[in-house]
Amino acid sequence: MSDNSYTPPKVWTWEQESGGRFASINRPIAGATHDKDLPVGEHPLQLYSLATPNGVKVTVMLEELLAAGHSGAEYDAWLINIGDGDQFGSGFVDVNPNSKIPALLDRSGAEPVRVFESGSILMHLAEKFDAFLPAEGNARTQVMNWLFWQMGSAPYLGGGFGHFYAYAPEKFEYPINRFAMETKRQLDVLDRQLAETAYIAGPDYSIADMAIWAWYGQLVLGRLYDAAEFLDVDSYTHVMRWAKEMDARPAVARGRMVNRTFGELQTQLHERHSAADFDTNTQDKLQSNDS
């Protein structure tokens, strides 16, 4: 047995921060830590989010809906800075008791509807606008299969591989190997599927593509965990083909920018309240770089 072996106590107690990048916001209890109302804009859809992969799923969907002519999908996107603990404010907890981004408040009806969990938000919007999700039959089932595949698989990529490879305070061989193996297995699942189909669930673009691209597409494009070489992502040729095609969609590019506070300045749009914000944001930041 190695010197690093650990014997779990009979009853686990929270005595200190676990370490790592997100240690200051992790805790074993739910609920609000402070009173803070959420801002509300003029559009029926109010999104409270950050451009993590789960947040990107929803902003891509909203931008795709708008690009397809669904004017009712206009939205205000408000920044929730998870590093500052915004997700533990009372207003946010009222919308999402799980204190995770993204959270959506749909104010288009007589009573506001709170929608949380990214997969649930995608389904809510797809059914609301009758878009990017077949209405019935096998085609709908295949989209749902892959949407739920992503929701069940991503924790192994993010909370498993991403945590131990990129964020943990110390690097240990066993968890990195364990979750790298599972991540590569998942990429192989996708690669085999995309060898047979243009999009994830078949010939048509759907919410399954939006959900999976935000995680696995960005991973193979080198945008998650600085792990592309480590995972040999170029070997997944069909995933790479699909990821690049998705990346070239204008609505995907816009969705990736919304609530983004990191990366190159011209790719960041901290809040979004109208389509004009994209042009204004890019011009302002390019001028800032020139000054």
C-alpha positions in Angstrom: 0.0 0.0 0.0 1.4 3.4 -0.9 2.0 6.3 1.5 -0.8 8.2 -0.2 -3.5 5.6 0.7 -6.6 6.9 2.5 -8.9 5.1 4.9 -12.3 6.8 4.9 -13.8 7.7 8.3 -17.0 6.0 9.4 -18.9 9.2 9.0 -17.6 11.9 6.6 -17.5 15.5 7.9 -16.6 18.7 6.1 -13.7 20.1 8.0 -11.7 22.0 5.4 -11.8 23.1 1.8 -11.0 20.3 -0.6 -8.4 22.3 -2.6 -8.2 23.0 -6.3 -9.5 25.8 -8.4 -13.1 25.8 -7.2 -12.5 24.9 -3.6 -13.9 28.2 -2.3 -17.4 27.6 -3.8 -17.8 23.9 -3.0 -19.7 23.0 0.1 -21.9 20.0 1.2 -25.1 22.1 1.8 -27.6 23.8 -0.5 -29.4 27.1 -0.2 -28.6 30.8 -0.4 -25.6 32.4 1.3 -26.8 36.0 0.8 -29.7 38.1 -0.3 -29.4 39.3 -3.9 -32.2 39.9 -6.4 -31.7 38.9 -10.0 -31.8 41.6 -12.7 -34.7 41.4 -15.2 -34.6 42.8 -18.7 -37.3 43.5 -21.3 -37.4 40.2 -23.1 -39.7 37.2 -22.2 -36.7 34.9 -21.7 -34.2 35.8 -18.9 -31.1 33.7 -18.8 -28.7 33.7 -15.9 -25.5 31.9 -16.9 -21.8 31.8 -17.6 -20.1 30.5 -20.7 -19.0 27.1 -19.3 -20.0 24.2 -21.5 -23.4 23.9 -19.8 -24.1 27.6 -20.3 -22.9 27.5 -23.9 -25.5 24.8 -24.8 -28.3 27.2 -24.0 -26.9 30.3 -25.6 -26.2 28.4 -28.8 -29.8 27.2 -28.8 -31.2 30.7 -28.3 -29.0 32.1 -31.1 -30.0 29.2 -33.4 -33.7 29.9 -32.7 -33.2 33.6 -33.5 -31.3 32.7 -36.7 -34.2 30.4 -37.7 -36.6 33.3 -37.4 -38.1 32.7 -34.0 -38.4 36.3 -32.8 -40.0 35.1 -29.5 -36.7 33.7 -28.5 -35.2 37.1 -27.9 -33.5 37.0 -24.5 -31.5 38.9 -21.9 -28.4 37.0 -20.7 -27.1 38.0 -17.3 -23.7 37.1 -16.1 -23.5 34.7 -13.1 -19.9 34.7 -11.8 -19.6 31.4 -10.1 -16.1 32.3 -8.8 -17.7 35.1 -6.8 -20.5 32.9 -5.6 -23.3 34.6 -7.5 -25.1 31.3 -7.8 -25.7 31.3 -4.1 -27.6 34.6 -4.1 -31.2 34.3 -3.0 -32.6 35.3 -6.4 -30.7 32.7 -8.2 -31.5 30.0 -5.8 -35.2 30.8 -6.3 -34.8 30.0 -9.9 -32.4 27.1 -9.5 -32.3 25.5 -6.0 -29.3 23.5 -7.1 -27.2 26.7 -7.5 -25.7 25.7 -10.8 -25.7 27.6 -14.1 -27.5 27.9 -16.4 -31.0 28.9 -15.1 -33.8 30.3 -17.2 -36.9 32.3 -16.3 -39.5 32.2 -19.0 -41.8 35.1 -18.5 -43.8 34.7 -21.7 -46.9 33.3 -20.1 -49.3 34.4 -17.4 -47.0 33.0 -14.7 -43.1 32.9 -14.8 -41.7 29.4 -15.4 -38.4 28.6 -13.9 -36.3 26.1 -15.9 -33.0 24.7 -14.6 -30.6 21.9 -15.8 -29.2 22.6 -19.3 -30.9 19.6 -20.8 -34.3 20.6 -19.5 -33.8 24.2 -20.8 -33.0 22.8 -24.3 -36.1 20.6 -24.2 -38.2 23.5 -22.9 -37.1 25.8 -25.7 -37.3 23.1 -28.4 -40.9 22.3 -27.5 -41.8 25.9 -27.0 -40.7 26.9 -30.5 -41.1 23.5 -32.2 -37.5 23.5 -33.4 -34.5 21.3 -33.3 -36.4 18.4 -31.8 -38.7 16.1 -33.9 -42.2 16.1 -32.7 -42.6 12.4 -32.5 -41.5 8.9 -33.6 -38.1 7.4 -33.9 -36.4 10.6 -34.9 -37.4 12.2 -31.6 -36.4 9.2 -29.6 -32.9 9.3 -31.2 -32.4 12.9 -30.2 -33.5 12.2 -26.7 -31.2 9.2 -26.5 -28.2 11.4 -27.3 -29.3 14.3 -25.2 -29.6 12.1 -22.1 -26.3 10.4 -23.1 -24.6 13.8 -22.8 -26.2 14.6 -19.5 -25.1 11.4 -18.0 -21.6 11.3 -19.6 -20.4 14.9 -19.2 -19.8 14.5 -15.4 -17.1 12.0 -16.2 -15.5 14.4 -18.5 -15.9 17.6 -16.4 -16.1 16.6 -12.8 -13.9 13.5 -13.4 -11.2 14.0 -16.0 -11.3 17.8 -16.1 -11.0 18.1 -12.3 -8.2 15.7 -11.7 -6.2 16.6 -14.9 -6.6 20.4 -14.8 -8.0 21.6 -11.5 -7.0 19.3 -8.6 -4.3 20.7 -6.3 -2.3 17.6 -6.7 -1.9 15.2 -9.7 -2.4 11.5 -9.1 -2.0 8.8 -11.7 -5.0 6.6 -10.8 -7.9 9.2 -11.1 -6.3 10.8 -14.2 -5.9 7.4 -15.9 -9.4 6.3 -14.8 -11.2 9.3 -16.2 -8.9 9.7 -19.3 -9.9 6.2 -20.2 -13.6 6.9 -19.8 -13.3 10.2 -21.8 -11.6 8.4 -24.6 -14.3 5.7 -24.6 -16.9 8.4 -24.9 -15.1 10.0 -27.8 -15.0 6.6 -29.5 -18.7 6.3 -29.0 -19.3 9.6 -30.7 -16.7 8.9 -33.4 -18.4 5.6 -34.4 -21.8 7.3 -34.5 -20.6 10.2 -36.5 -19.0 7.9 -39.0 -22.6 6.9 -40.0 -24.5 10.2 -39.6 -24.0 13.8 -40.5 -25.2 14.9 -37.1 -25.3 13.2 -33.7 -28.8 11.8 -33.9 -29.2 11.4 -37.6 -29.3 13.6 -40.7 -30.8 16.7 -39.0 -29.2 19.2 -36.7 -30.8 19.0 -33.2 -30.5 19.9 -29.5 -28.4 16.8 -29.2 -25.7 18.4 -31.3 -25.8 21.6 -29.3 -25.5 19.8 -26.0 -22.7 17.5 -27.0 -20.7 20.1 -29.0 -20.5 22.4 -26.0 -18.5 19.7 -24.2 -17.0 17.2 -26.6 -16.8 19.5 -29.7 -14.9 22.1 -27.7 -12.7 19.4 -26.1 -11.4 18.2 -29.5 -11.1 21.8 -30.7 -8.6 22.3 -27.9 -10.8 24.6 -25.7 -11.2 22.5 -22.6 -8.6 21.6 -20.0 -5.6 22.1 -22.4 -5.9 18.3 -22.9 -6.3 17.9 -26.7 -2.8 16.4 -27.2 -3.0 14.3 -24.0 -6.2 12.7 -25.3 -5.0 12.4 -28.9 -8.2 14.0 -30.1 -7.0 14.2 -33.8 -7.5 10.4 -33.9 -11.3 10.9 -33.6 -11.6 12.1 -37.2 -15.4 12.0 -37.4 -15.9 13.9 -34.2 -13.4 16.4 -35.4 -15.2 16.8 -38.8 -18.5 17.4 -36.9 -16.9 19.7 -34.3 -15.4 22.0 -37.0 -18.7 22.1 -39.0 -20.6 23.1 -35.8 -18.0 25.7 -35.0 -18.4 27.3 -38.4 -22.1 28.0 -37.7 -22.6 31.8 -37.0 -25.2 31.1 -34.3 -22.8 28.7 -32.6 -20.0 31.4 -32.7 -22.4 33.9 -31.2 -23.7 31.5 -28.5 -20.1 30.7 -27.5 -19.5 34.4 -26.8 -22.4 35.1 -24.5 -21.6 35.4 -20.8 -18.0 34.7 -21.6 -15.4 36.4 -19.4 -12.2 34.6 -20.4 -10.2 34.0 -23.6 -9.5 36.5 -26.3 -11.3 39.8 -25.7 -13.1 39.8 -29.0 -14.7 36.5 -28.1 -16.2 37.8 -24.9 -19.7 39.2 -24.4 -20.4 39.5 -20.7 -24.1 40.3 -21.1 -26.4 40.1 -24.1 -29.6 42.1 -24.4 -30.0 42.4 -28.2 -28.3 41.2 -31.4 -26.6 44.6 -31.7 -24.5 43.8 -28.6 -22.3 41.4 -30.7 -21.3 44.2 -33.1 -20.9 46.8 -30.4 -18.9 44.5 -28.2 -16.5 43.5 -30.9 -15.9 47.1 -32.1 -15.3 48.3 -28.6 -12.8 45.6 -27.7 -10.9 45.9 -31.0 -10.6 49.6 -30.4 -9.5 49.0 -26.8 -6.7 46.7 -28.2 -5.6 49.4 -30.6 -5.3 52.1 -28.0 
